[in-house]
Amino acid sequence: MGASWRIGVDSAERTDLVTTGVFSTLRNPIFATMVLAQFGVLLLVPSWISAAALVALVIAVDIQVRAIEEPYLLCHHGSVYGDYLANTGRFIPSVGRVR
């Protein structure tokens, strides 16, 4: 992500849209990796707490992406991001494309 790395959304900040590397396959590889890591914790420590943490993480990440990040990026990058939404999976390759 280079200079485009940030945490959260700052409407005053303008960054380039990164669509290369792993981002050419997934729009949110960092969140996808976080969920995968929590799934690994569930496998290592199978308990209702681990399962609840996984469910909570999936819900939180989905809300963050759908309600905050995607509208922000669509507003700032317009049709370029719209095309990216249509061709790239949200968390899993080819799954979650927006038409």
C-alpha positions, 0 to 999 in steps of 0.5 A: 500500500505504500503511501496509501496506508492509513487506519480509518477514514479521513475525508480531508486526506487524499490517497491513491487507489491501490489495485495491484498486488494482492489488491488485484484479487481482494479489495480488503486483504488485511481484513480478510487476513485478520478474520483468517487469523481469528479462525486459526485461534478458534481452531487452536482454542476451540471455545465459545469465546473464540467462536464469539470473537470470530463472529464479532470480528466478521460483523465489525469488519463487514460493517466497517467496509460496507458502511464506511470505507466503500462509500468513502472510496466511491466518493473520492475515486468515482467510477475507477473505484466503481469498476474495481468494486465490480471486478474484485472480491471484497474478502474472497476472490470473486465473491462480493463484487458489486454490480 
